[in-house]
Amino acid sequence: MMTNTIRIRRATLRPMLQFGAGFFLLVAIASPTSAGIRPSFQLDHSVWKATHIVLATEGDLIDGRLRVIESWKGNLEPDTEIILPELADFADAKSRRVHDWWQRRDLPEPYARVVSGSRMVLFLVEFDPTDKTRPSDSKPRAWLPASYHGHGGFKVSVAWLERGEAYAFVQVLNPGPSVLTHRGTGVEMKARVVEFGVIQAHLGEAVDRRAPVLAAQSLRAFHRQEFYCGAKASIKSLGRMGGVALPMLRRLLDDRTLSHWHPDIISSLVAAGGADVAPDLTAIVKEGLAFWQERLPTLKKGWWNSAPDNERGGLRNKYKRLLAALRALRPLRYKPCRAVVSAVRDLWQSDDTLSDIGDSQMARACNAVLDGLSGEPTAP
């Protein structure tokens, strides 16, 4: 059977700024000059960004030449050869040693001490066909890693599978390097990829059909599974649908289970409706004013960080929702909002408990709206 050969440009390893949902950083005490966030494998981001995800084998020789075993996303056929020169850097077994932070000697099977190249999950991004740097159609397809903005290259766009367990490079300590560490099982990883793909395909259909109901279904599915890249993309897609999406966006703003996403939904509401949604935003500000007026007597200083666990998230979401509505109102120059915005500003300046989170951004947002109430509305 003839095989197809795919070549990839060698990526440069560079430090990156990232905040991953799939891992946590243990923060050590160190001088500011030595600290820094390093590239780490992020499954959900890589799944979202990747155009193709494959299970491949490098065989016994670690030389950057791999062969596809099965495709998890995209259209790469089994037995397709992929040449990734960057992965040849792992020829030395020391570079493939699994990091055991606790130095455990009792790790049972199937946990590996060193990974091989027998099973590897590759997260690939195909070049944009409109990219002028893309080779001609007569040349092999070109690929890049699905890491965050390409930082870290394939070192953090690959997961090694050994006896069913998954390993990838993650920065466990800051300061510190990215190290190869355990990331669950291969079955869990594949299930996550497949599940994400189903919802992503549903969102693609929603965009193609300009169907707000389908986009909202995708949003809720992404949200329940904590696929944050997908949830944000679903909300943005609603904003691009224009007026047809306004009823759905309004319903989403009434959904308390999505309160974390209300600032993004507000942005999409403005993108979809422009100046016509100024009354909606004013109503949100009025609702926020009533909430904080009622809550202020029982609010304690430092509430942003010290409120009880069962209240802190709700208070922060209420704050962000109100702030987002004010910021969205500013360019619309909607004069009927003057009274309620003034009332919010006065409330925030009346008691330092409200502004005890370390800044006065709420009052500044109110003043920005009020200062802009002269002249004609501008584009949001």
C-alpha positions in Angstrom: 0.0 0.0 0.0 1.4 3.4 -1.0 1.6 6.0 1.8 1.2 9.7 1.8 4.0 11.8 3.3 3.3 14.9 5.3 6.1 17.3 6.3 5.9 20.0 8.9 8.0 23.0 9.6 10.0 22.9 12.7 8.5 25.1 15.4 10.5 27.2 17.7 10.1 26.6 21.4 9.3 29.8 23.2 7.8 30.7 26.6 4.2 31.6 26.6 1.5 33.2 28.7 -1.4 30.9 29.3 -4.0 30.0 31.7 -5.0 26.4 31.2 -8.2 24.9 32.4 -6.8 21.4 32.2 -4.0 21.8 34.8 -3.0 23.8 37.9 0.2 25.5 38.9 1.8 25.0 42.3 3.3 28.4 43.1 6.6 28.4 44.8 8.3 31.4 46.6 11.0 32.7 44.3 12.4 36.0 43.0 10.4 37.8 40.3 13.2 37.4 37.8 13.1 33.6 38.0 9.4 33.1 37.8 7.6 32.6 34.5 4.7 30.6 33.0 6.0 28.0 30.5 4.2 26.2 27.7 1.9 23.4 28.8 -0.3 20.8 27.1 -3.9 21.9 27.2 -6.3 19.2 26.0 -9.4 21.3 25.4 -7.6 24.2 23.7 -5.7 21.7 21.5 -8.9 19.9 20.6 -10.6 23.1 19.7 -7.8 24.5 17.6 -6.7 21.3 15.9 -8.0 20.6 12.4 -6.7 17.0 12.7 -6.1 14.8 15.7 -4.6 11.3 15.1 -3.3 8.4 17.1 0.1 7.6 15.5 3.2 5.5 16.1 6.8 6.4 15.8 8.0 2.8 16.1 11.1 1.7 17.8 13.3 4.5 16.3 12.6 8.0 17.7 13.4 10.0 14.5 10.3 12.2 14.0 8.8 9.8 11.4 5.3 8.7 12.4 2.5 6.6 10.9 -1.2 7.2 11.5 -3.0 4.4 13.3 -6.4 6.0 13.5 -8.0 9.4 13.0 -9.9 11.1 15.9 -10.6 14.3 14.1 -10.1 15.3 10.4 -9.5 13.2 7.4 -6.0 11.7 7.7 -6.1 8.0 6.6 -4.5 5.1 8.5 -1.0 4.4 7.4 -0.3 8.0 6.3 3.2 8.9 7.2 3.8 12.2 9.0 7.3 13.6 9.4 7.8 15.9 12.4 11.5 16.8 12.8 10.8 18.4 16.2 10.0 15.1 17.7 13.4 13.7 16.8 14.7 15.7 19.8 13.2 13.0 22.0 15.6 10.3 20.7 17.4 10.5 24.1 15.4 8.4 26.6 16.2 11.0 29.3 14.0 13.6 27.4 11.1 11.1 27.6 11.4 10.4 31.3 8.1 10.8 33.2 8.4 13.4 36.0 7.5 11.9 39.4 7.3 15.0 41.6 6.8 12.9 44.8 9.6 10.5 43.9 7.3 7.5 44.4 8.9 4.1 44.2 5.6 2.2 44.5 3.9 3.3 41.3 2.1 0.2 40.1 1.6 -0.9 36.5 0.6 0.5 34.1 2.3 3.8 35.0 5.4 4.4 32.9 8.8 5.7 34.0 9.8 6.5 30.4 7.5 6.9 27.4 8.3 5.4 24.0 7.0 6.3 20.6 4.7 3.4 20.2 1.5 5.4 20.7 1.2 9.2 20.4 -1.7 11.5 20.0 -0.9 14.4 17.6 -2.8 17.6 17.6 -2.3 19.2 14.1 -3.4 22.4 12.5 -3.5 22.5 8.7 -2.3 25.7 7.0 -5.1 28.1 6.0 -5.6 27.6 2.3 -5.6 31.4 1.9 -2.2 31.6 3.6 0.4 32.7 1.0 3.0 30.6 2.7 1.1 27.4 2.0 2.8 25.1 -0.5 1.2 24.5 -3.8 -1.3 21.8 -4.2 1.3 19.6 -5.8 3.3 19.5 -2.6 2.4 17.6 0.6 0.0 19.2 3.0 1.7 21.3 5.6 0.9 21.4 9.4 1.6 23.2 12.6 1.1 22.3 16.2 -2.2 23.1 17.9 -0.5 24.7 21.0 -1.5 28.1 22.3 -0.5 30.5 19.6 2.0 27.9 18.4 4.1 28.5 21.6 5.9 25.4 22.8 5.6 23.7 19.4 4.9 20.0 19.2 6.4 19.4 22.6 3.1 20.6 24.1 0.9 19.4 21.2 1.5 15.7 21.7 0.4 13.2 24.2 2.3 9.9 24.7 0.2 6.8 25.5 1.9 4.0 27.4 -0.2 0.9 28.4 -3.3 3.0 28.2 -2.1 5.9 30.3 -1.6 9.4 28.8 1.4 11.7 29.4 2.2 15.2 28.3 4.4 18.2 29.1 3.0 20.5 31.7 4.5 23.2 33.9 3.8 21.7 37.4 5.8 24.4 39.3 6.2 28.1 38.7 9.1 28.8 38.4 10.1 25.7 36.7 10.2 23.9 33.3 7.5 22.0 31.5 7.9 18.4 32.5 6.4 15.1 31.2 3.6 14.1 33.6 0.6 11.9 33.8 -2.6 13.3 32.2 -5.2 10.6 32.7 -5.9 7.7 30.3 -6.0 7.3 26.6 -9.6 6.3 26.7 -10.6 9.4 28.6 -8.6 11.6 26.2 -10.3 10.0 23.1 -13.7 10.3 24.7 -13.1 14.0 25.3 -12.0 14.5 21.7 -15.0 12.7 20.3 -17.4 14.5 22.6 -15.9 17.9 21.8 -16.1 17.1 18.1 -19.8 16.3 18.2 -20.7 19.6 19.8 -18.3 21.5 17.6 -20.0 20.0 14.5 -23.4 21.0 15.9 -22.2 24.5 16.3 -20.9 24.5 12.7 -24.3 23.5 11.5 -25.8 26.3 13.6 -23.5 28.9 12.0 -24.2 27.6 8.5 -28.0 27.7 9.0 -27.9 30.9 11.1 -29.9 29.0 13.7 -29.8 30.7 17.1 -31.5 27.7 18.8 -28.8 25.3 17.7 -26.1 27.7 18.7 -27.6 28.0 22.2 -27.8 24.3 22.4 -24.1 24.1 21.6 -23.4 26.8 24.2 -25.2 24.8 26.9 -23.5 21.6 25.9 -20.0 23.2 25.9 -20.8 24.9 29.3 -22.0 21.6 30.9 -18.8 19.8 29.8 -16.6 22.8 30.7 -15.4 23.3 27.1 -14.7 27.0 27.6 -13.3 27.7 24.1 -16.4 26.2 22.6 -18.8 28.1 24.8 -17.2 31.4 24.0 -17.3 30.6 20.3 -21.0 29.7 20.5 -21.8 33.0 22.1 -19.8 34.9 19.5 -21.6 33.1 16.7 -24.9 34.3 18.0 -23.6 37.9 17.9 -22.7 37.4 14.2 -26.2 36.2 13.4 -27.7 39.7 13.8 -31.2 40.5 14.7 -32.5 37.0 14.3 -30.5 36.0 17.4 -31.7 38.8 19.7 -34.6 36.8 21.3 -32.3 33.9 22.1 -29.6 36.2 23.5 -32.2 37.8 25.8 -33.3 34.4 27.0 -29.7 33.5 27.7 -29.3 36.6 29.8 -32.2 35.4 31.9 -30.6 32.0 32.5 -28.9 32.0 35.9 -27.0 28.8 35.1 -25.1 30.8 32.5 -24.3 33.8 34.7 -20.6 33.2 34.3 -21.1 33.9 30.5 -23.4 36.9 30.8 -20.7 39.5 30.1 -19.9 37.7 26.8 -23.6 37.3 26.0 -24.0 41.1 26.6 -21.2 41.7 24.0 -22.9 39.5 21.5 -26.2 41.2 22.2 -24.7 44.5 21.2 -23.0 42.9 18.2 -26.3 41.5 17.0 -28.5 44.5 17.8 -26.4 47.6 17.9 -28.1 50.7 19.3 -31.4 48.9 19.4 -30.4 47.0 22.5 -29.7 50.1 24.6 -33.0 49.6 26.5 -31.9 46.0 27.3 -28.7 47.2 28.7 -30.4 49.9 30.7 -32.7 47.3 32.2 -29.7 45.2 33.2 -28.1 48.3 34.9 -31.4 49.0 36.7 -31.6 45.4 37.8 -28.0 45.6 39.0 -28.7 48.7 40.9 -31.6 47.1 42.8 -29.4 44.0 43.6 -26.5 46.0 45.1 -28.8 48.4 47.0 -30.4 45.4 48.7 -27.1 43.6 49.2 -25.1 46.5 50.5 -26.3 46.4 54.2 -25.1 42.9 54.7 -21.9 43.2 52.5 -18.6 43.0 54.3 -15.4 44.6 53.3 -13.2 42.4 51.1 -16.2 40.5 49.9 -14.6 39.8 46.5 -12.2 37.4 48.1 -13.6 36.8 51.6 -17.3 36.1 51.0 -18.5 32.6 51.8 -17.8 30.1 49.0 -21.5 29.6 48.3 -21.9 33.4 47.7 -18.6 34.6 46.3 -19.1 33.3 42.7 -22.6 34.8 42.5 -21.5 38.2 43.8 -18.6 38.3 41.3 -20.9 37.3 38.4 -23.4 40.0 39.4 -20.6 42.6 39.5 -19.2 41.5 36.1 -22.7 41.5 34.5 -23.4 45.1 35.6 -19.9 46.3 34.6 -20.3 44.7 31.2 -23.7 46.4 30.6 -22.2 49.8 31.5 -19.3 49.4 29.2 -21.6 48.3 26.4 -23.8 51.4 27.0 -21.0 53.9 26.7 -20.6 54.0 22.9 -24.4 53.9 22.3 -25.0 57.3 24.0 -28.5 56.3 25.1 -29.8 59.3 27.0 -32.6 57.6 28.9 -30.0 55.6 30.8 -28.7 58.8 32.5 -30.7 58.5 35.8 -30.0 54.9 36.5 -26.3 55.1 35.6 -26.0 58.2 37.9 -27.7 56.2 40.7 -25.2 53.3 40.3 -22.3 55.7 40.4 -23.6 57.4 43.5 -24.2 54.1 45.2 -20.7 52.9 44.5 -19.2 56.1 45.8 -21.4 56.2 48.9 -19.8 53.2 50.6 -16.2 52.0 50.3 -17.4 48.4 50.9 -18.5 48.2 47.3 -15.3 49.5 45.9 -13.2 47.5 48.4 -12.0 45.1 45.6 -9.0 47.4 45.0 -10.2 49.7 42.2 -13.0 52.1 41.2 -13.7 50.6 37.8 -17.5 50.6 38.3 -17.6 54.3 39.1 -15.3 55.0 36.2 -17.5 53.0 33.9 -20.5 55.0 35.0 -18.7 58.3 34.5 -17.6 57.2 31.0 -21.3 56.5 30.1 -22.4 59.9 31.5 -19.6 61.8 29.8 -20.6 60.3 26.5 -24.3 61.2 26.6 -23.8 64.3 24.4 -23.7 63.8 20.6 -24.9 61.0 18.3 -24.7 57.3 19.0 -21.5 55.6 17.7 -21.0 52.1 16.5 -20.5 49.6 19.4 
